[in-house]
Amino acid sequence: MAFAHEIRHPHRINSANNPIWMDGLRVILGMFLFLKGVLFLEHTTDVFYIFSSSQELLSEGKAHFLTSAVHIVGGLMIMVGMLTRLALLCQIPILLGALLIVNPQQESGLSLQNTELILSLAVTVLVVFFMVKGPGRYSVDNKILRQRNAKDVPQV
């Protein structure tokens, strides 16, 4: 009888059950992406040079503004945990571009000396990790946007 009840009403596991250290790691990831976006804006000539040397389509100069905006807005959203999976999803094309196009063209190439490549790989792994695990207990997604159980809703 309990098995039949479990099939009809499965126990929902959400990201509110994640340990607190995951929330801290999510906030740090969001702050890092935010700061990376601000640094892209500060060093637009360097970013423009990297983009223009790797892709002809991106040589018009608008790609670094798009990258900066996605990192800044997405980093803030990840930091507070608002629409976290959407913000993480928007980061993936930029990180894949960094892994496959920009970082291998640097002077140190594909070696352990290329710290930007290792950093991009670590951030990509964290983005995929939080896409799977969810935003966590202390997030806007969990506090406001999650579905409430029948016993959580106040009776009228």
Beta strands, then each sheet from edge to edge (+ up, - down):
end
